[in-house]
């Protein structure tokens, strides 16, 4: 039961230390610029990436706030199981909405990117992330 609770906390609140969407937020812009040769599609894809980055940034801020609220409950000797249940329920509902928003924004962005272009973009982004991790 304790292990399931800890796992749920990581899933709902984030794994701590890491930032969700780092590959998307740091490493895909340049590959989009170099991979998509048509100006109109490239500009629309970059606009979509910007929208997705904004949503990811908002998500990470919200996770940070939720973790602080969770810490307050943990550190409060008088907190009740009902308060934990309510918080987890609220956070879970928010996460569901955020995941749906990410999917919509990603899908909208991908309408301007061909499948082979996306493979190239993601491969380039992963390579850049791995290169940076080695430093």
C-alpha positions, 0 to 999 in steps of 0.5 A: 500500500505504501509503495502504491502511494509513493508511486502515485505521488511520483506520477501525479506530482512529478518525479522531482528534480526533473522537468517534464517536457525537457526534450520538447522545450529545449531541443526541437526548435532548431531541428524543426527549422532545419528539417521543414523546408516549406516556410509556411509549414515550418512557421506553423509548426514553430507556432505550435511548438511555442504553444506546447512549450507554454503549456509545458512551462505552465504544467511544471509551475503547477507541479511545483505549487502542488508539491509545496501544498503536498509538503505543507500537508505532510509537515502539518501534524494535524492534517487529515486523511480527507485533506490528502484525499481531496488534494490528490483528487484535485491534482489528479483531475488537473493532470488529466486536463493538462494531459488532454491539452498536451495531446491537443497541442501536439496533434495541432503541431503535428498537422504541419509536420510530416511523419518522416520529418518528425522522425528526423526532428526527434532523432536530432533532438535526442542526439542534442540532449544526449550530447549535452548530458555528456558535458 
